[in-house]
Amino acid sequence: MSQQQRNWFARHKVLTAAGAVVAVVVIGAAVGGGGDTDSPRAGSKQEQSAKPGGDKKAPESKAPEKKVATIDGDGDFEVGADVKPGLYRSTGNKDAECYWERAKNASGDTDGIIANDNVTGTSYVEIKATDKLFKSSGCGTWEAVDAKATGTPKATLKGDGGMFKVGVDIAPGTYKSTGNKDAECYWERSKDASHSTDTILANDNVTGTAIVKVTAKDAYFKSSGCGDWVKTG
C-alpha cells in the first residue's frame, strides 16, 4: 500500500471515529431528554406555579367599621359642640339612679328645663338642635340610634323596663299587667322621645291589673314599677 493510500485511510478513520462520537452524543441527548420529561423546564408554567407565593391571592381589604356616637352617662354637654342632635338610648339603669335633662340654657334654673326624667331600665331621648344643654347623671352610656331602625318586637315586657320603641322593642297590641300595688305602676304611650308633656298620648298610675292597647301609630311605651306585661291580643 502506497504512502498516499495510508494517509487517506488514516483520515477516513479519524473522521469516522468523530462521526461516531457525534452520533453517541445525539443518541445520549435523546435518551436523557426522554427520561426527564416530568422535570419542569426553566421558565415553564409548571415551574412558575411551583414557586412559593406565585399563586396567592391578595388579601381582601375590609371596610372600616362605623363608630357609634356616644355620650358619657355623667356630665353636662353642650348641644352642637359636645353632642350632636339626634335620638339616643341608655340601657341597664337601676333603681332610678339615672337622671337626664334637656335644657334651653345653662342657668340651672327650673324654668330652663325643657324635659327630664329619672330612669330605671332603658330610656330613649331625642336631643333637638334647638336644645342648648344635655345633662346626664348616674346613667349608662348614651348611644346614638337610627330612628328608622327595625328590630324583633317582643310580646312580653319587663314591668320596670323603662321605654320600649314600638315596632322595634314592642309589637303593637293589647297588653296586661297584674299584681300591681299602691299605684306604683306607671305606664305611658307617647308619640316621640322628646318627653315634653304634649307628646303623651295616654298614661296612668295603676293598682291591681292594668290593660293597655299599644297601637302601630304609637312611637314609645313606657313602664315603671309595674308587673311584667304580656300581650293578650
C-alpha positions as CSV (number, residue, x, y, z in Angstrom):
1,M,0.0,0.0,0.0
2,S,1.4,3.4,-1.0
3,Q,2.0,6.2,1.4
4,Q,-0.8,8.2,-0.2
5,Q,-3.4,5.4,0.4
6,R,-2.3,5.0,4.1
7,N,-2.8,8.8,4.6
8,W,-6.3,8.6,3.1
9,F,-7.3,5.7,5.3
10,A,-6.0,7.4,8.4
11,R,-8.0,10.5,7.6
12,H,-11.1,8.4,6.9
13,K,-10.7,6.5,10.2
14,V,-10.4,9.7,12.1
15,L,-13.5,11.2,10.5
16,T,-15.4,8.0,11.1
17,A,-14.5,8.0,14.7
18,A,-15.5,11.6,15.1
19,G,-18.8,10.9,13.4
20,A,-19.4,8.0,15.9
21,V,-18.8,10.3,18.8
22,V,-21.3,12.8,17.5
23,A,-23.8,10.1,17.0
24,V,-23.3,8.9,20.6
25,V,-23.8,12.4,21.9
26,V,-27.1,12.9,19.9
27,I,-28.5,9.5,21.0
28,G,-27.5,10.2,24.6
29,A,-29.2,13.5,24.5
30,A,-32.3,11.9,23.1
31,V,-32.3,9.2,25.8
32,G,-31.6,11.8,28.5
33,G,-34.5,14.0,27.3
34,G,-37.0,11.2,27.3
35,G,-36.0,10.0,30.8
36,D,-36.6,13.5,32.3
37,T,-39.9,14.6,30.8
38,D,-41.5,15.1,34.3
39,S,-39.0,17.7,35.3
40,P,-40.2,21.2,34.5
41,R,-38.0,23.2,32.2
42,A,-36.7,26.6,33.2
43,G,-39.3,29.2,32.7
44,S,-42.1,26.7,32.1
45,K,-45.6,27.3,33.6
46,Q,-45.2,24.2,35.9
47,E,-42.1,25.6,37.4
48,Q,-43.6,29.1,37.8
49,S,-46.7,27.7,39.6
50,A,-44.5,25.7,41.9
51,K,-42.7,28.8,43.2
52,P,-43.8,29.9,46.6
53,G,-46.2,32.8,46.6
54,G,-46.7,32.5,42.9
55,D,-50.4,31.7,43.1
56,K,-51.5,33.5,46.3
57,K,-54.5,35.9,46.3
58,A,-54.1,39.4,47.6
59,P,-55.9,39.7,51.0
60,E,-59.3,41.4,50.7
61,S,-59.4,44.8,52.4
62,K,-62.2,45.2,55.0
63,A,-64.3,48.4,55.2
64,P,-63.6,50.2,58.4
65,E,-66.4,49.8,61.0
66,K,-68.5,52.9,61.5
67,K,-68.2,54.1,65.1
68,V,-71.4,54.8,67.0
69,A,-71.7,58.3,68.5
70,T,-71.9,58.1,72.3
71,I,-72.5,60.4,75.3
72,D,-71.0,59.7,78.7
73,G,-73.5,58.8,81.4
74,D,-72.3,61.6,83.7
75,G,-71.8,65.3,82.7
76,D,-73.1,68.4,81.1
77,F,-72.9,68.5,77.3
78,E,-73.4,71.5,75.0
79,V,-75.6,70.6,72.0
80,G,-73.8,71.2,68.7
81,A,-70.3,71.3,70.3
82,D,-70.1,68.3,72.7
83,V,-73.1,66.3,71.4
84,K,-74.9,66.2,68.1
85,P,-78.7,66.4,67.9
86,G,-80.4,63.0,67.4
87,L,-82.0,60.0,69.1
88,Y,-80.0,58.4,71.9
89,R,-80.6,55.3,74.1
90,S,-79.2,54.4,77.5
91,T,-79.7,50.8,78.9
92,G,-79.2,48.9,82.2
93,N,-80.1,51.7,84.6
94,K,-81.2,50.6,88.1
95,D,-83.4,52.0,90.8
96,A,-84.0,55.3,89.1
97,E,-80.4,56.4,89.8
98,C,-80.2,57.7,86.2
99,Y,-81.3,61.3,85.8
100,W,-81.2,63.2,82.5
101,E,-82.3,66.6,81.4
102,R,-82.7,68.7,78.2
103,A,-82.2,72.4,78.9
104,K,-82.6,75.6,77.0
105,N,-79.8,77.3,78.8
106,A,-77.0,76.7,81.4
107,S,-78.7,78.8,84.2
108,G,-79.5,75.7,86.2
109,D,-83.0,77.2,87.0
110,T,-86.1,75.0,86.8
111,D,-87.5,77.3,84.1
112,G,-84.6,76.4,81.9
113,I,-85.6,72.7,81.8
114,I,-87.3,71.5,78.6
115,A,-87.7,67.9,79.8
116,N,-86.2,65.5,82.3
117,D,-86.7,62.1,83.8
118,N,-85.4,59.6,86.4
119,V,-84.8,56.3,84.6
120,T,-85.0,52.6,85.6
121,G,-84.1,50.2,82.7
122,T,-83.9,51.8,79.2
123,S,-84.6,55.3,78.2
124,Y,-84.7,57.0,74.7
125,V,-84.2,60.7,74.4
126,E,-84.4,62.9,71.4
127,I,-82.0,65.8,71.6
128,K,-83.0,68.6,69.3
129,A,-80.9,71.2,67.5
130,T,-82.7,73.9,69.5
131,D,-81.6,72.5,72.8
132,K,-78.6,74.2,74.4
133,L,-77.6,71.6,77.0
134,F,-78.0,67.9,77.8
135,K,-77.3,66.7,81.3
136,S,-76.8,63.1,82.5
137,S,-76.1,61.8,85.9
138,G,-75.7,58.2,87.0
139,C,-76.8,56.8,83.6
140,G,-75.4,54.2,81.4
141,T,-73.6,55.4,78.3
142,W,-75.9,57.0,75.7
143,E,-75.6,55.6,72.2
144,A,-77.0,57.2,69.1
145,V,-79.6,55.1,67.4
146,D,-81.2,55.2,63.9
147,A,-84.7,56.5,64.3
148,K,-85.7,54.3,61.3
149,A,-84.1,51.1,62.5
150,T,-86.1,47.9,62.7
151,G,-85.9,45.1,65.2
152,T,-87.6,42.0,66.6
153,P,-90.5,43.2,68.8
154,K,-91.3,41.1,71.9
155,A,-94.7,40.1,73.2
156,T,-93.6,40.1,76.9
157,L,-92.1,43.2,78.5
158,K,-90.4,43.9,81.9
159,G,-92.7,46.0,84.0
160,D,-89.8,48.0,85.2
161,G,-88.0,48.0,81.8
162,G,-88.4,51.7,81.1
163,M,-89.1,52.8,77.5
164,F,-89.8,50.4,74.6
165,K,-89.8,51.6,71.0
166,V,-92.9,50.4,69.2
167,G,-92.1,48.1,66.2
168,V,-88.6,47.6,67.5
169,D,-88.8,46.6,71.2
170,I,-92.5,46.0,71.5
171,A,-95.1,44.8,69.0
172,P,-98.4,46.7,68.7
173,G,-101.3,45.0,70.5
174,T,-103.2,44.7,73.8
175,Y,-101.0,44.1,77.0
176,K,-101.9,43.1,80.5
177,S,-100.0,43.6,83.8
178,T,-101.2,42.1,87.1
179,G,-100.5,42.3,90.8
180,N,-99.6,46.0,90.9
181,K,-99.8,47.5,94.4
182,D,-100.3,51.0,95.8
183,A,-100.3,52.8,92.4
184,E,-96.6,52.2,92.0
185,C,-97.2,51.1,88.4
186,Y,-96.9,53.9,85.9
187,W,-97.4,53.4,82.1
188,E,-97.3,55.8,79.2
189,R,-98.0,55.9,75.5
190,S,-96.1,58.7,73.6
191,K,-95.7,59.9,70.1
192,D,-91.9,60.7,70.3
193,A,-88.9,60.7,72.6
194,S,-88.7,64.4,73.4
195,H,-90.5,63.8,76.8
196,S,-92.4,67.0,76.6
197,T,-95.9,66.8,78.2
198,D,-97.7,67.5,74.9
199,T,-96.2,64.3,73.4
200,I,-98.0,62.0,75.9
201,L,-100.9,60.2,74.2
202,A,-102.1,58.5,77.4
203,N,-100.8,57.5,80.8
204,D,-101.9,56.1,84.2
205,N,-100.9,55.0,87.7
206,V,-102.2,51.6,88.4
207,T,-103.2,49.4,91.3
208,G,-104.1,45.8,90.6
209,T,-104.5,44.9,86.9
210,A,-103.6,47.2,84.0
211,I,-104.7,46.7,80.4
212,V,-103.3,48.9,77.7
213,K,-103.7,48.9,73.9
214,V,-100.5,49.9,72.1
215,T,-101.2,51.0,68.6
216,A,-98.9,50.9,65.5
217,K,-99.1,54.8,65.5
218,D,-97.6,55.0,68.9
219,A,-93.8,55.7,69.0
220,Y,-93.0,54.5,72.5
221,F,-94.4,52.7,75.5
222,K,-93.0,53.4,79.0
223,S,-93.4,51.2,82.0
224,S,-92.1,51.9,85.6
225,G,-92.8,49.9,88.7
226,C,-95.3,47.6,87.1
227,G,-95.7,43.8,86.9
228,D,-94.5,42.3,83.6
229,W,-96.7,43.0,80.6
230,V,-98.0,40.1,78.5
231,K,-99.5,40.5,75.0
232,T,-103.1,39.2,75.0
233,G,-104.3,40.4,71.7
